[in-house]
Amino acid sequence: MEALGELRPITLEELDERAALLKRVDAKYLVARADLEALVRELASDHDVLEIAGRRSFAYRSVYFDTPGLRAFRDHVNGVRPRFKLRTRCYLDDGTCRFEIKLKTAGDETDKRQVEHPEDEPERLTGEAVALVAETLAEAGAEPAEDLRPVLSTEFDRFTLAAREGAGRITVDTSLRLRRLPDGEARAMDRSLALVESKTPDGHGRADVLLLGAGLAPVSLSKYRTGIDLLVERDDSAETAAVRRAFG
């Protein structure tokens, strides 16, 4: 993307210094890839782009874990709070990996906690990961999650923009692919679309203003919920049905 090359770069260390945003409000939008160039140019005046080793777009693979009864998925469908998602996230360009637990709080914030993870074992939970899950759920007053196993993987390409003022950031995901574990059945998002996510302390970032002004409403698109809906157990809510169209 030409516009991406015109932005000022920011390092990962600088990005984390500005705003780690482990507690945040997220808003997601499905945007035509043909419109991304204009959006990035609009944001260039007050946003920088993450650059690592000369790269501005990065390949990700995540593996999600759930109980045999798919508790994380069902809690999401039923609007339970607090609720959780568990995943390993591997950064394929540099070979690093982390385990993360994302907790959706009663106040609709996202609280993310993470530990380093072996990059060659993304489908296995370490003792440190299991301990983090137990500690986080106990602090939230939630029931323990037992007999966790890998159920879904996602792969996508991402670039990240960071606001120069405040704590906002924007991620743009393209070429999203969802794969059921362990058998490997897969679905892919329409390649003409991108998933744009605004991550801010209060839910009112500049990208939100621009996208809402262009007539785009936020969508509820959890990669995990969508993958389970499409590949494992259908979720017939109107919310998911609207998102399902993005995957053909």
Secondary structure, 3 states (H helix, E strand, C coil): CHHHHCCCEECHHHHHHHCCCCEEEEEEEEEEHHHHHHHHHHHCCCEEEECECCECCEEEEEEEEECCCCHHHHHHHCCCCCEEEEEEEEECCCCEEEEEEEEECCCCCEEEEEEECCCCCCCCCCHHHHHHHHHHHHHHCCCCCCCCEEEEEEEEEEEEEEECCCCCEEEEEEEEEEEECCCCCEEECCCCEEEEEEEECCCCCHHHHHHHHCCCCCECCCHHHHHHHHHCCCCCCHHHHHHHHHHC
